[in-house]
């Protein structure tokens, strides 16, 4: 199967078009020292339907090492106390950018406008951390609303790749 990966960027906070919704029971927290089980549950739960395989088989030690890297920030969304989704920001000091490395909702949380809201929170957080540029990549295996959501928030495509997926 051929997969198209699209890289998108937002180079100026003025171009950011947030779409915050009304989610009074939503709490998003920065999870420093997150338990391995939490990370694994989020990664697999969000990515299961979208062929996320890069980290699916990481060991506990690999997850701990990744989450302990100073450039990684994990934010977890809970709706009424239940896990709803997450985003992971990766600071890239070489160019003062922040990559939205992973972003997604658990299957039972899609279709409610929460994706727009959570993406808006992620972009706001990235710029508040001093990013001059926020970037992300998505692919044709991801949720069909992913690419339109990024574009609607002001992201602009800057690179494409095609690759084979088994």
C-alpha positions as CSV (number, residue, x, y, z in Angstrom):
1,X,0.0,0.0,0.0
2,X,1.3,3.5,-0.9
3,X,1.0,6.1,1.8
4,X,1.2,9.9,1.4
5,X,2.8,11.8,4.3
6,X,2.2,15.5,4.5
7,X,4.3,17.9,6.6
8,X,2.7,21.1,7.7
9,X,3.9,24.2,9.5
10,X,2.7,27.3,11.3
11,X,5.3,30.0,11.3
12,X,3.6,32.8,13.0
13,X,1.1,32.9,15.9
14,X,-0.8,35.5,14.0
15,X,-1.7,32.8,11.4
16,X,-3.1,30.5,14.1
17,X,-6.9,30.1,13.8
18,X,-8.0,28.4,17.1
19,X,-11.2,26.5,17.5
20,X,-11.8,26.2,21.2
21,X,-15.1,24.5,22.1
22,X,-17.1,24.3,25.3
23,X,-15.8,21.3,27.2
24,X,-16.2,22.2,30.9
25,X,-15.3,18.7,32.1
26,X,-12.1,18.5,30.0
27,X,-8.8,18.7,31.9
28,X,-5.5,18.7,30.0
29,X,-2.4,18.2,32.1
30,X,1.3,18.1,31.5
31,X,2.4,14.6,32.6
32,X,5.9,14.8,33.8
33,X,7.2,11.4,34.7
34,X,4.1,9.8,33.2
35,X,3.7,6.1,34.0
36,X,4.7,3.7,31.2
37,X,1.3,2.1,31.3
38,X,-0.4,5.5,30.7
39,X,1.8,6.3,27.7
40,X,1.3,2.9,26.2
41,X,-2.4,3.0,26.7
42,X,-2.7,6.4,25.0
43,X,-0.4,5.5,22.1
44,X,-2.1,2.2,21.4
45,X,-5.6,3.4,22.1
46,X,-5.3,6.4,19.8
47,X,-3.2,4.8,17.1
48,X,-4.7,1.4,16.8
49,X,-7.2,2.4,14.1
50,X,-4.6,4.5,12.2
51,X,-1.7,2.0,11.9
52,X,0.6,3.7,14.4
53,X,3.4,1.2,14.7
54,X,6.6,3.2,15.4
55,X,6.3,2.9,19.1
56,X,3.7,0.1,19.5
57,X,6.3,-2.5,20.6
58,X,8.6,-0.2,22.7
59,X,9.8,-1.7,25.9
60,X,9.1,-0.1,29.3
61,X,12.7,1.2,29.3
62,X,12.4,2.7,25.9
63,X,9.2,4.6,26.9
64,X,10.8,5.8,30.2
65,X,13.9,7.0,28.3
66,X,11.8,8.8,25.7
67,X,9.6,10.5,28.3
68,X,12.6,11.6,30.3
69,X,14.2,13.5,27.4
70,X,14.1,17.2,28.3
71,X,12.7,18.2,24.8
72,X,9.6,16.0,25.2
73,X,6.4,17.2,26.9
74,X,3.4,14.9,27.2
75,X,0.0,16.4,27.7
76,X,-3.0,14.1,28.6
77,X,-6.6,15.0,28.1
78,X,-9.3,13.6,30.4
79,X,-13.0,14.2,29.8
80,X,-15.0,13.8,33.0
81,X,-12.0,11.9,34.5
82,X,-11.7,9.4,31.6
83,X,-8.8,9.4,29.2
84,X,-9.8,11.2,26.0
85,X,-6.5,11.8,24.1
86,X,-3.1,13.3,24.2
87,X,-0.5,15.4,22.4
88,X,3.2,15.2,22.6
89,X,5.4,18.2,21.9
90,X,9.1,17.9,20.9
91,X,11.2,21.0,21.2
92,X,13.8,21.3,18.4
93,X,16.5,23.8,19.6
94,X,18.4,23.9,16.4
95,X,15.6,26.0,14.7
96,X,13.5,27.1,17.7
97,X,10.6,25.0,16.5
98,X,8.3,22.6,18.2
99,X,7.0,19.5,16.5
100,X,3.6,18.3,17.4
101,X,5.0,14.8,17.4
102,X,1.9,12.9,18.3
103,X,-1.7,14.0,18.6
104,X,-5.0,12.2,18.8
105,X,-8.2,11.2,20.5
106,X,-9.4,7.8,21.7
107,X,-12.0,6.4,19.4
108,X,-15.0,7.1,21.7
109,X,-14.0,10.8,21.8
110,X,-14.0,11.6,18.1
111,X,-16.8,13.5,16.3
112,X,-17.5,15.9,19.1
113,X,-15.3,18.8,18.1
114,X,-12.7,17.8,20.8
115,X,-10.0,17.4,18.1
116,X,-10.2,21.0,17.1
117,X,-10.2,22.1,20.7
118,X,-7.2,19.9,21.7
119,X,-5.2,20.9,18.6
120,X,-5.8,24.5,19.5
121,X,-4.5,23.9,23.0
122,X,-1.4,22.1,21.6
123,X,-0.6,25.0,19.2
124,X,-1.2,27.6,21.9
125,X,1.1,25.7,24.3
126,X,3.8,25.3,21.6
127,X,3.9,29.0,20.9
128,X,3.8,29.8,24.7
129,X,7.0,27.7,25.0
130,X,8.7,30.1,22.6
131,X,8.4,28.2,19.3
132,X,9.1,30.3,16.3
133,X,7.6,27.5,14.2
134,X,5.2,24.7,15.0
135,X,5.1,21.7,12.7
136,X,3.4,18.4,12.3
137,X,3.1,15.6,9.9
138,X,0.1,13.4,9.1
139,X,-0.5,10.7,6.5
140,X,-3.2,9.1,4.5
141,X,-3.5,6.4,7.1
142,X,-4.5,8.9,9.8
143,X,-8.1,9.9,10.7
144,X,-9.7,11.6,7.7
145,X,-10.3,14.8,9.7
146,X,-6.6,15.2,10.6
147,X,-5.4,17.1,7.6
148,X,-8.4,19.4,7.3
149,X,-8.1,20.2,11.0
150,X,-4.5,21.2,10.7
151,X,-5.2,23.3,7.7
152,X,-8.2,25.0,9.3
153,X,-6.0,25.9,12.3
154,X,-3.6,27.7,9.9
155,X,-1.0,25.1,9.1
156,X,0.4,25.1,5.6
157,X,1.9,22.1,3.8
158,X,5.6,22.4,3.1
159,X,6.7,18.8,2.1
160,X,5.2,15.5,0.9
161,X,6.6,12.0,0.9
162,X,5.2,8.8,-0.4
163,X,6.2,5.5,1.0
164,X,5.2,1.8,1.1
165,X,3.3,0.5,4.1
166,X,3.1,-3.3,4.4
